[in-house]
Amino acid sequence: MLQARKATLILEDGTRFEGLSFGYEASTAGEVVFNTAMTGYPESLTDPSYEGQILVTTYPILGNYGVPPRREKDDVSEFYESDHIHARAIVAQDYSWEHSHWQADRSLSQWLTEEKIPGIYNIDTRALTKHLREKGSMLGKIVIEGTDDVDFYNPNLENLVAKTSCKDVEIHGDGDKTVVLVDCGTKHNIIRCLTRRGVKVVRVPWDYDFMTIPYDGLFISNGPGNPDMAQATIANIRRAIELGKPICGICMGNQLLSLAAGAKTYKLKYGHRSHNQPVRRVGSNVCYVTSQNHGYAVDQTTLPADWEPLFINMNDGTNEGIRHKTKPFFSAQFHPEASSGPKDTEFIFDEFIALL
Amino acid sequence: MTTPITNRNENVKKVLLLGSGALKIGEAGEFDYSGSQALKAMKEEGITTVLINPNIATVQTSDGFADKIYFLPVTPYFVEKVIQKEQPDGILLAFGGQTALNCGVELYRHGILSKYNVEVLGTPVQAIMDTEDRELFVKKLDEIDVKTIKSEAVNSVDDALIAASKLGYPVIVRAAYALGGLGSGFCDNEQELVTLVEKALSFSPQVLVEKSLKGWKEVEYEVVRDRFDNCITVCNMENFDPLGIHTGESIVVAPSQTLSNEDYHYLRKLAIKIIRHVGIVGECNVQYAFDPQSMDYRVIEVNARLSRSSALASKATGYPLAFVAAKLGLGYGLFDLKNSVTKETSAFFEPALDYIVCKIPRWDLGKFHGVRREIGSSMKSVGEVMAIGRTFEEVIQKGLRMIGQGMHGFVGNKELHVADIDHALKDPTDKRIFVISQAMQAGYSVDRIHDLTKIDKWFLHRLHNIIATRDELSTYNNIDEIDTELLRLAKQQGFSDFQIARAVLKDDMDNAEACNLKVRDRRKSLGIVPVVKQIDTLAAEYPAMTNYLYLTYNGTTNDVTYLHDHRSIVVLGSGAYRIGSSVEFDWCSVNALMTVKKEGWRSVMINYNPETVSTDYDMCDRLYFDELTFERVMDILDLEQPHGTILSVGGQIPNNLATRLDEQHINILGTQAKWIDNAEDRHKFSAMLDNLGIDQPRWRELTDMADIYRFIDEVGFPVLVRPSYVLSGAAMNVCSNTEELERFLKLAANVSKKHPVVVSEFIQFAKEIEMDAVAQNGEIKAYAISEHIEFAGVHSGDATIQFPPQKLYVETMRRIKKVSSQIAAALHISGPFNIQFLAKDNDIKVIECNLRASRSFPFVSKVLKINFIDLATRIMLGIPVERPAKSAFDLDYVGIKASQFSFSRLQGADPVLGVDMSSTGEVGCIGDDTSEAILKAMLSVGYQIPKRSVLLSTGSAKQKADMLDAAHRLHNNGFTIYATGGTHQFLSDNGIPSIQVYWPSQPDRHPQAIDMLHDHMIDLVVNIPKNLTSTELSNGYKIRRAAIDLNVPLITNARLASAFIRAFTTLSLDDIEIKSWDEY
């Protein structure tokens, strides 16, 4: 029998789940969230939107196909969504000690150890998920046997956008048109999706005054945490709205654009984190299966008169995107860049590029 | 938001649904499930439904599913007649497998659908044709740059040879328009190619020769599209066995396990691209070959209909594909429909699984003489199981137990005799998974097994974990000493209590049941018990009131809160479909559930067969999709604490649990375990019959050859021989002489004290009669006596059965009733039972008695229009019942149950009938007289009325004489009779002209029977073996096999042949009345 170290997940309400360690052996804390996707752990772990969170995968078996190599292509990571793991830890029912995939160059366990991220398994993740669904996302910590205990940590009290954003302006790709990408913790696939369409991407830090850059379109990335923390970005977007050039946002981008327009956001009970969220384009019979990862949502009843919902979640009726009634501003709460998840909504990028 | 009402096609008020007919290899119970779902969807819309399906044992052909049911062949001729009569507005083609689809395409091509203004609902016929015709299919996918397997369509053997030399061997050959890979196979050289292509061309005008991609992964997606172009993929599945093994022959897991996110969504996106381009409205599946070393792929095929995979996907995910597809066919958008599990969220979504399922095929190759054990591109399995759990180890071990062939999981089985492990790994047979186990135990590394099998190492590593745990358990010698964490790990890896006991106690397991209980007690005392989890389609993201459950050791909390109100009635289902037990027991199970519910109890089902209606979570209050082993049933009963448990409607599997459950003080409803045991135990039953003065064929349980010969001296040959332990081949046989007896016993096993043999006298030319009945406290409340067309010697599951009997003496009937009443009273029967009798002159003998529902319950219930299961269930619930007023004597029509054989799929198998069952399905048709019913039934199982010519080869003198009348009829009706030597002589002597043809053993004489078959000069072959000696069997074997391989109807029984010939020489197709069930 494999001798794995015991590890305990303790939630802030005192609930405990006993499991075994397969990652880095140090205790950690964060906000516990679950994701119902069945694939995509390398993408999710490196997704900056998971900054400060302990990721519970409801699909019970983890690590099957190992981890692809750390490689860069066109100045962004080839297989990851950023240059390191953002999640605080990962939790599963079962772990595949032996992986198998032609692209893998190491196991998930090795990777977690390298990046000093704990991973635990042999946890009843369905029971845990139901607990989170009923009580809402909550703080938790993982205590690994023989290591020091840690305090609970609430990432939502921090400006996570600032934490995950790039620190300097970067240029990606080349083209006649220039798109400013406000990096609130962007996934690399947003950059890939834009550059693949032949535009020059100027990636700027979250609070950067991009109005100084002559751009053809503004793109606001995804990002972690509470959108209210990114007041500097909201202020900049307000100025961009006045300028009137095309604006598009994804996830956090949708929330920031909404806040800039004058709407409000709120925290969902346990968020949307999955590959199977059904979304309908308002006023049409067109529906999409989308990849999502967000804990906050736009309260669409607070949208000003010249704005309207663009997409609606077909399960719970929450907002999945907004647009300006007359001007070229729109955004999506889901992830058209997928990675991980279904690629059915990549047309969002086409629609944005067509406006430039 | 658009209002739902507007999207529905309001012109459709009446719909015709085509069923798939008898269960056969490649087309089995899954279509009962999909058809039932479609009917349910129509009913919900208030649409009148008309169903054509001759499969009387199905759930869909029961009261309350369709408004009108026709037990008629699903062929263009009969479907047109029904359309003419019923004038439906729409037709559903996608729910009855390849049979319905092919029939629909024919109707469309001949303009019949447009002639009667019948709208095809769902996927348009053009799209069906685009996916079915290989050439059109490749062209269609070329248009969108989707890669298909490079193949060439040919119409002749010569063209096939040219194509193959261009592509390079190995190649794969497929017949177009064929179900389940019929006539398909791999060819390594020209010789193999010629044989295979010739055979394939006899089924299909077009044959495809393709480059083989052996060793690639095989991955499948189930895709749904509505007419608004919204698409979802409900499920993907990965085959454990790489390409080269038909998906129906593969172990399959869902979701895929070895695909990365990029792989998964790459193939998903392609699937959606394909479904849009082809223009499916409803459901289809896309099968891929996927390179294990890159992202290269080929589309293998697209099925533009509900399939076995879609049934599996529905059960794997909880997403009711057939139901949704039917609604989409009516014009709805996916956004109009609700997720039927959560009832709140949208049906437009893709299920998230928080468990893994594993499907394992069930083969019955041991039942056939001469069949090849290798599995490959053509389907041979007769059923399947699905295991649900939260680790791969757990599901594979559960699944291997579920297939029900005496295996306990991946380890802990009786040792397999594998001569050459390398060879057995490389050229897979139905036993390969156990060969892998053996190889691992023999020290083969994962890499080496991967090299030989190309099975992805992920699966192999996981299997190796099981071996490692077994080895660790083996270091203990005492159950009480096993380390707690190890015990828990073993259970998490799906070990049964028995496997644990065996690993620890090794050969010290004289009382296996006591050892199992010891493990059970130990782990329960340590709190190691399984938990119940729900299947809710959204991985617990949304609250769901789902009743779809499974048990796992990978978890700590139950999803269900048990009230322990003792209001549950647990019904045990029938497990995997296999020869001898299939959809008929599903019908029984479903009907029992319906009655339980109707009577105000909580209906609880345990079953694990994804092809069934009983595992549709709509059919009961709680569904445990789990094992029917003693261990698991006890786990569930511990949790459920039901009022009672019903064992008598699911066939032999639940019946076998009676004694052990009784020992645990489980309340078994109906006949008590003690009496079940009295009927099951040959000695006890025999003694009881002797006491009652009831006659039975003489038999003896013997342990040495001298005793066997002494007994045969007493009763004479032939004898029926049943060894208690069989190495391979049939479990019992009729032996006509010493040579046969010795050969069979040597083949079967050695005779010894430990392995006794049961020898019974075999009465020739006796009638076989079935008594199906329901009793309460030992008193018969309803009964149905039916007779076999064939004489005894053909297994009752293969026989053609007539109800009510038309040719039994009243005296015989009275005696049967009397004897049955005596037995019912003696065994205190409360519930369903069946007794088989032999009758010769007016003497009757009891052959067998089962204190459970039998295979013929749905048939007699539907012909008599008294639901025997409903009655039996009410009795088991302790409700007083009235004796139904009606009896079989009042019927002015006849029902015929005919068997469906799948020999064409079983390469090499001798298509001769014997005492062991070999049919895979059945139909039941009703007619005004025997001839009409038999004609309908025979046409329903694939026979055709011969046009010009019949080949007769009619066995022994007695059988020749029996067939004389039929031969006259053939002659008088203008048929050309071809006959082999003896038959030719006999016919001449009786003044019937015939043309002599020659056996393959007379190669220089002409014409050769086999050549004539190849040249399609014979429309029907009647080949009756004289006896079952090896010479006789091999003589006719080539002709019988050629008939099967060349798709020429074959009958091997004189009485059935006579009945069929009488039928088609007295009636023509036009004489057959198109009457629905309720019109009788």
Interface residues (C-beta under 8 A of the other chain):
Chain A: M1 F17 F34 T36 A37 M38 T39 G40 P42 E43 T58 Y59 P60 I61 N64 Y65 P68 Q93 D94 S96 W97 E98 H99 S100 H101 W102 Q103 N122 D124 T125 R126 A127 T129 K130 R133 S274 H275 N276 Q277 P278 R280 N285 V286 C287 V289 M314 N315 D316 A338 S339 S340 G341 P342 K343 D344
Chain B: T2 F228 D229 N230 C231 I232 P255 Q257 T258 L259 S260 N261 Y264 H265 R268 K269 I272 P292 Q293 S294 G333 L334 F335 E344 T345 S346 F348 F349 E350 P351 A352 L353 D354 Y355 I356 R390 T391 F392 V446 D456 K457 W458 H461 R462 T469 E472 D483 E485 L486 L489 V531 K533 L538 A539 A540 E541 Y542 P543 N554 G555 T556 T557 D559
